[in-house]
Amino acid sequence: MLKKYVYLIMKTFLGLIKKKSPSITTNAQFMNATKIQKVTLVRIKSLPEVTLGDLFVDDKLVAKTLENPWKNNQNQISCIPLGEYKCVKDDTGKFRYWRLLDVPNRSLIEIHNGNYEKDTKGCILIGNKHTEIKYGWKVEKSLATLEKLKLVLDDEFIIEIK
């Protein structure tokens, strides 16, 4: 019995037994990981009224973003500067999802649901699609996208905005 057990351990260690990996990574699996989750917001279009972007988690596109346009980092009317920021689960803010910390000269910057530029107030809105409308742009299915993000984002992560 002991020989069989040692044999199975050695086969597993040497990679001879291939385990099927799950197709969907759950939040619990991310939470047990030792590395910091890689989250990247790539701004793809900067317009006078909005900034549009793509949000990636571990190099997989998971959402579209909508932010205010760049207005010299002014509070509640500008998107935040490019850079890396620590994000934490936020149980105290207006929307209670994720808050970006240490944004220069800014506070209360969150990633949350919302559809239109008027909903951003300097925060990052998420949705599944950008849509041009009569008076600008919006993101679609924001609440559904938020629920999806809750399943894949850690309580704490670093976001790179570029």
C-alpha positions as CSV (number, residue, x, y, z in Angstrom):
1,M,0.0,0.0,0.0
2,L,2.8,2.4,0.9
3,K,4.6,1.7,-2.3
4,K,1.5,2.5,-4.3
5,Y,1.0,5.7,-2.4
6,V,4.7,6.8,-3.0
7,Y,4.3,5.8,-6.7
8,L,1.3,8.0,-7.1
9,I,3.0,10.9,-5.4
10,M,6.0,10.6,-7.6
11,K,3.9,10.4,-10.8
12,T,2.0,13.5,-9.7
13,F,5.2,15.3,-8.8
14,L,6.8,14.4,-12.1
15,G,3.8,15.6,-14.0
16,L,2.9,12.2,-15.4
17,I,-0.6,12.4,-14.1
18,K,-2.4,15.3,-15.8
19,K,-5.2,16.9,-13.9
20,K,-8.0,18.6,-15.8
21,S,-8.0,22.3,-14.9
22,P,-11.3,24.0,-14.3
23,S,-12.5,26.2,-17.2
24,I,-13.8,29.0,-14.9
25,T,-11.6,30.3,-12.1
26,T,-13.7,31.2,-9.1
27,N,-13.1,34.0,-6.7
28,A,-12.2,31.4,-4.0
29,Q,-9.4,30.1,-6.3
30,F,-8.1,33.6,-6.8
31,M,-8.2,34.2,-3.1
32,N,-6.0,31.2,-2.4
33,A,-3.4,32.2,-5.0
34,T,-0.2,33.6,-3.6
35,K,0.4,36.1,-6.4
36,I,-1.2,39.4,-6.7
37,Q,-4.0,39.5,-9.3
38,K,-3.0,41.4,-12.4
39,V,-5.7,43.9,-13.4
40,T,-5.2,46.3,-16.3
41,L,-7.3,49.1,-17.6
42,V,-6.2,50.1,-21.1
43,R,-7.7,53.4,-22.2
44,I,-8.6,53.0,-25.9
45,K,-10.3,56.2,-26.7
46,S,-10.0,59.7,-25.2
47,L,-12.9,62.0,-26.3
48,P,-13.9,65.5,-25.1
49,E,-16.8,64.0,-23.2
50,V,-15.5,60.6,-22.0
51,T,-12.6,58.2,-21.8
52,L,-13.3,54.6,-23.0
53,G,-11.3,51.6,-22.0
54,D,-11.0,47.8,-21.8
55,L,-10.5,46.1,-18.4
56,F,-8.4,42.9,-18.3
57,V,-8.0,40.4,-15.4
58,D,-5.0,38.2,-15.8
59,D,-4.8,39.2,-19.5
60,K,-8.4,38.3,-20.2
61,L,-10.9,41.0,-21.3
62,V,-13.6,41.1,-18.7
63,A,-15.3,44.5,-19.1
64,K,-15.5,47.8,-21.0
65,T,-15.0,51.0,-19.0
66,L,-16.2,54.5,-19.1
67,E,-14.6,57.4,-17.3
68,N,-14.6,61.2,-17.3
69,P,-12.3,62.8,-19.9
70,W,-8.9,64.0,-18.7
71,K,-9.3,67.4,-17.1
72,N,-6.0,67.7,-15.2
73,N,-7.0,65.3,-12.4
74,Q,-9.8,67.7,-11.2
75,N,-11.9,66.1,-8.5
76,Q,-15.2,64.5,-9.8
77,I,-14.8,65.7,-13.4
78,S,-11.6,64.1,-14.6
79,C,-10.4,60.6,-15.0
80,I,-7.4,59.7,-12.8
81,P,-3.8,59.8,-13.9
82,L,-2.1,56.8,-15.6
83,G,-0.3,54.6,-13.1
84,E,-0.6,51.7,-10.7
85,Y,-3.0,51.8,-7.8
86,K,-3.9,49.4,-5.0
87,C,-7.6,48.5,-5.0
88,V,-9.5,47.2,-2.0
89,K,-13.0,45.9,-1.5
90,D,-15.0,48.9,-0.3
91,D,-17.9,48.4,2.2
92,T,-18.1,52.1,3.1
93,G,-18.3,54.0,-0.2
94,K,-21.3,55.1,-2.1
95,F,-21.3,52.0,-4.3
96,R,-19.4,49.6,-2.1
97,Y,-17.4,47.7,-4.6
98,W,-13.7,48.5,-5.1
99,R,-11.9,51.6,-4.1
100,L,-8.6,52.8,-5.6
101,L,-6.1,54.0,-3.0
102,D,-3.4,56.6,-3.1
103,V,-4.6,58.4,-6.2
104,P,-2.7,61.7,-6.3
105,N,-4.8,64.6,-5.0
106,R,-8.0,62.5,-5.1
107,S,-10.1,60.3,-2.9
108,L,-13.2,58.1,-3.1
109,I,-12.3,56.8,-6.5
110,E,-14.3,53.6,-7.1
111,I,-14.9,50.9,-9.7
112,H,-18.7,50.5,-9.8
113,N,-21.8,50.2,-12.0
114,G,-23.3,53.1,-14.0
115,N,-24.0,53.7,-17.6
116,Y,-23.4,57.3,-18.5
117,E,-20.7,59.9,-18.1
118,K,-22.9,61.7,-15.5
119,D,-22.7,58.6,-13.4
120,T,-18.9,58.6,-13.1
121,K,-18.0,61.5,-10.8
122,G,-14.3,60.7,-11.4
123,C,-14.8,56.9,-10.9
124,I,-14.5,54.0,-13.3
125,L,-17.8,52.6,-14.7
126,I,-17.9,49.1,-16.0
127,G,-20.1,47.4,-18.6
128,N,-20.0,44.8,-21.4
129,K,-20.1,47.1,-24.4
130,H,-19.5,50.7,-25.4
131,T,-22.4,52.3,-27.2
132,E,-22.5,55.7,-28.9
133,I,-25.7,57.6,-28.1
134,K,-27.2,60.9,-29.1
135,Y,-25.4,62.9,-26.4
136,G,-22.1,60.9,-26.1
137,W,-21.3,57.4,-25.0
138,K,-22.5,54.8,-22.5
139,V,-21.6,51.3,-21.3
140,E,-24.2,48.5,-21.5
141,K,-25.3,45.9,-18.9
142,S,-23.3,47.5,-16.1
143,L,-25.0,45.6,-13.2
144,A,-24.6,42.2,-14.9
145,T,-20.9,43.0,-15.6
146,L,-20.4,44.0,-12.0
147,E,-21.8,40.7,-10.8
148,K,-19.3,38.9,-13.2
149,L,-16.4,41.0,-11.8
150,K,-17.4,40.1,-8.2
151,L,-16.7,36.5,-9.1
152,V,-13.2,37.1,-10.5
153,L,-11.8,40.0,-8.7
154,D,-9.9,39.6,-5.4
155,D,-10.8,41.8,-2.4
156,E,-7.4,43.4,-2.9
157,F,-5.5,43.8,-6.2
158,I,-3.2,46.2,-8.1
159,I,-4.7,47.9,-11.1
160,E,-2.5,49.4,-13.8
161,I,-4.1,52.2,-15.9
162,K,-2.4,52.8,-19.2
